[in-house]
């Protein structure tokens, strides 16, 4: 079995590492901070410290012949992703076996509530979406140039233990009323980890997959359901016009981009069954896991 290298081993990457280690795979994580190195090492995950902005530590990574999960985010500003460019420049010298990249469904932009699938031409509006699209194109160009297989996973909102809107609910932060709230797209972190593992093990070269649980209820519905299942007071509802004045620009950028992301291809082609196809299941499991770790 080929060794695995996880670039940017964060919330989802750590779940992927645990699954692969349980299968007897050799896994190395590469992260930026010393604190994260210590945390992952204490969890039994071999870890290297790197800096994708300066390039420090990249030449020492065990890239050659490895299966790579690239889950490091782009920089917070701009429309390009120099971090991915820097990683790929090192991969040219030490070619990996294949690369799986976690992108975002934000590359589709605003579709006015219409459906999109993997055949829909990306049209990102936000700089965040443009950076991810830049990385996708850089990776696909790298595959054409080198022959190293690349598989892209476009992820929607990721939730799970510690990633529920509990703080928002406790602060009574308002939500857009259900009548004006657009469709939602999300996936539980454990299901995304399953998709990543399957894509690394047998994802076709050049294939793009949308991830999602198929439960397209709105962000408002997700917040309200979380409050109900957690036994907390439901937050107030406001109009979309009022939300423009009261909610953060980052939150509003998510709310304004309305689309239904179809994610059937990944389940069929990679032969997967989601553990949490409905938000109630995923929220309950997340709350239970949070309680166990208190």
Secondary structure as UniProt FT lines:
FT   STRAND          4..7
FT   HELIX           11..22
FT   TURN            23..24
FT   STRAND          27..31
FT   HELIX           34..42
FT   TURN            43..44
FT   STRAND          46..49
FT   TURN            52..54
FT   TURN            56..57
FT   HELIX           58..60
FT   TURN            64..65
FT   STRAND          67..70
FT   HELIX           82..93
FT   STRAND          98..104
FT   HELIX           105..108
FT   TURN            112..113
FT   STRAND          115..116
FT   TURN            118..119
FT   HELIX           127..146
FT   STRAND          149..155
FT   STRAND          157..159
FT   TURN            161..162
FT   HELIX           166..170
FT   TURN            171..172
FT   STRAND          175..176
FT   TURN            178..180
FT   STRAND          186..188
FT   HELIX           189..202
FT   TURN            205..206
FT   STRAND          208..210
FT   HELIX           219..230
FT   STRAND          237..238
FT   HELIX           240..246
FT   HELIX           249..256
FT   STRAND          260..261
FT   HELIX           264..269
FT   TURN            270..271
FT   HELIX           279..292
//
